[in-house]
Amino acid sequence: MPARPLLAPTASSVAVRGAFLTVKDAAEYLGLSPHTLYVWRHRRQGPPSFRMGPRGRVMYRREALDAWIRAQEEVDSRSNTALSPLSIVPQQRAADRPSA
């Protein structure tokens, strides 16, 4: 049987493959272990994922991972100065307020 010639990947096929990440690739992209992503998925935490294909592989969209990272930065008081307890003006207690 003659060998089939290998087809060069097209720009669109490379873009599609780059848009979807396996658990292993998503974990590497986020700097986490694949186990952490599986645990988060089971607990319905972490970045959104979905099953794709006939074997139902768990996949992540790269854009969803980026959005999830941005959301984590927005709710972290160390990244968002508006949430930092150090930026809040202390309130006076009723006993400390001047009486009218």
C-alpha positions as a Markdown table, in Angstrom:
| # | Residue | x | y | z |
|---|---|---|---|---|
| 1 | Met | 0.0 | 0.0 | 0.0 |
| 2 | Pro | 1.6 | 3.3 | -1.0 |
| 3 | Ala | 2.1 | 5.9 | 1.7 |
| 4 | Arg | -0.2 | 8.9 | 1.5 |
| 5 | Pro | 1.5 | 12.2 | 1.1 |
| 6 | Leu | 1.4 | 14.3 | 4.3 |
| 7 | Leu | -0.7 | 17.4 | 3.9 |
| 8 | Ala | 0.7 | 20.6 | 5.2 |
| 9 | Pro | -1.5 | 22.2 | 7.8 |
| 10 | Thr | -3.5 | 25.2 | 6.5 |
| 11 | Ala | -3.5 | 28.5 | 8.4 |
| 12 | Ser | -7.2 | 28.0 | 9.4 |
| 13 | Ser | -6.5 | 24.4 | 10.7 |
| 14 | Val | -3.7 | 25.7 | 12.8 |
| 15 | Ala | -5.8 | 28.6 | 14.1 |
| 16 | Val | -8.6 | 26.2 | 15.0 |
| 17 | Arg | -6.2 | 23.9 | 16.8 |
| 18 | Gly | -4.8 | 26.9 | 18.7 |
| 19 | Ala | -8.2 | 28.1 | 19.7 |
| 20 | Phe | -9.1 | 24.8 | 21.5 |
| 21 | Leu | -6.8 | 23.3 | 24.2 |
| 22 | Thr | -6.9 | 19.9 | 25.8 |
| 23 | Val | -6.8 | 19.6 | 29.6 |
| 24 | Lys | -3.0 | 19.0 | 29.4 |
| 25 | Asp | -2.5 | 22.1 | 27.2 |
| 26 | Ala | -4.8 | 24.3 | 29.2 |
| 27 | Ala | -3.1 | 23.3 | 32.4 |
| 28 | Glu | 0.3 | 24.2 | 30.9 |
| 29 | Tyr | -1.2 | 27.5 | 29.6 |
| 30 | Leu | -2.5 | 28.3 | 33.1 |
| 31 | Gly | 0.6 | 27.0 | 35.0 |
| 32 | Leu | -1.5 | 24.4 | 36.8 |
| 33 | Ser | -1.6 | 20.6 | 36.9 |
| 34 | Pro | -4.1 | 18.7 | 34.8 |
| 35 | His | -5.4 | 17.1 | 38.0 |
| 36 | Thr | -6.3 | 20.6 | 39.3 |
| 37 | Leu | -8.4 | 21.3 | 36.2 |
| 38 | Tyr | -10.2 | 17.9 | 36.5 |
| 39 | Val | -11.0 | 18.6 | 40.2 |
| 40 | Trp | -12.2 | 22.1 | 39.4 |
| 41 | Arg | -14.4 | 20.8 | 36.5 |
| 42 | His | -15.9 | 18.1 | 38.8 |
| 43 | Arg | -16.7 | 20.9 | 41.4 |
| 44 | Arg | -17.9 | 23.2 | 38.6 |
| 45 | Gln | -15.2 | 25.7 | 39.4 |
| 46 | Gly | -12.4 | 27.2 | 37.4 |
| 47 | Pro | -12.5 | 28.1 | 33.7 |
| 48 | Pro | -15.3 | 26.9 | 31.5 |
| 49 | Ser | -14.8 | 23.7 | 29.7 |
| 50 | Phe | -16.8 | 21.4 | 27.4 |
| 51 | Arg | -16.7 | 18.0 | 25.8 |
| 52 | Met | -15.8 | 17.8 | 22.1 |
| 53 | Gly | -15.8 | 15.0 | 19.5 |
| 54 | Pro | -17.0 | 11.5 | 19.4 |
| 55 | Arg | -14.8 | 10.5 | 22.4 |
| 56 | Gly | -16.0 | 13.4 | 24.4 |
| 57 | Arg | -12.6 | 14.9 | 25.2 |
| 58 | Val | -12.6 | 17.8 | 27.7 |
| 59 | Met | -11.6 | 20.9 | 25.9 |
| 60 | Tyr | -11.0 | 24.6 | 26.7 |
| 61 | Arg | -11.3 | 27.6 | 24.5 |
| 62 | Arg | -8.1 | 29.8 | 24.7 |
| 63 | Glu | -10.3 | 32.9 | 24.7 |
| 64 | Ala | -12.3 | 31.6 | 27.6 |
| 65 | Leu | -9.1 | 30.9 | 29.6 |
| 66 | Asp | -8.0 | 34.5 | 29.0 |
| 67 | Ala | -11.4 | 35.9 | 30.1 |
| 68 | Trp | -11.3 | 33.7 | 33.2 |
| 69 | Ile | -7.8 | 35.0 | 34.0 |
| 70 | Arg | -9.0 | 38.6 | 33.6 |
| 71 | Ala | -12.0 | 37.8 | 35.9 |
| 72 | Gln | -9.7 | 36.4 | 38.6 |
| 73 | Glu | -7.5 | 39.5 | 38.4 |
| 74 | Glu | -10.6 | 41.8 | 38.8 |
| 75 | Val | -11.8 | 40.0 | 42.0 |
| 76 | Asp | -8.4 | 39.8 | 43.6 |
| 77 | Ser | -7.8 | 42.7 | 46.0 |
| 78 | Arg | -4.1 | 42.6 | 45.3 |
| 79 | Ser | -4.7 | 43.2 | 41.6 |
| 80 | Asn | -7.7 | 45.5 | 42.0 |
| 81 | Thr | -6.9 | 48.5 | 44.2 |
| 82 | Ala | -10.6 | 49.4 | 44.5 |
| 83 | Leu | -11.1 | 46.1 | 46.5 |
| 84 | Ser | -8.0 | 46.6 | 48.7 |
| 85 | Pro | -8.9 | 47.1 | 52.3 |
| 86 | Leu | -6.1 | 49.6 | 52.5 |
| 87 | Ser | -7.8 | 51.9 | 50.1 |
| 88 | Ile | -11.1 | 52.1 | 52.2 |
| 89 | Val | -11.5 | 55.1 | 54.5 |
| 90 | Pro | -12.1 | 53.9 | 58.0 |
| 91 | Gln | -15.6 | 54.5 | 59.3 |
| 92 | Gln | -16.1 | 56.2 | 62.6 |
| 93 | Arg | -18.1 | 54.5 | 65.3 |
| 94 | Ala | -21.2 | 56.2 | 66.6 |
| 95 | Ala | -19.6 | 56.9 | 69.9 |
| 96 | Asp | -16.7 | 58.7 | 68.2 |
| 97 | Arg | -18.9 | 60.9 | 66.0 |
| 98 | Pro | -19.5 | 64.5 | 67.1 |
| 99 | Ser | -23.0 | 65.0 | 68.4 |
| 100 | Ala | -25.3 | 67.4 | 66.7 |
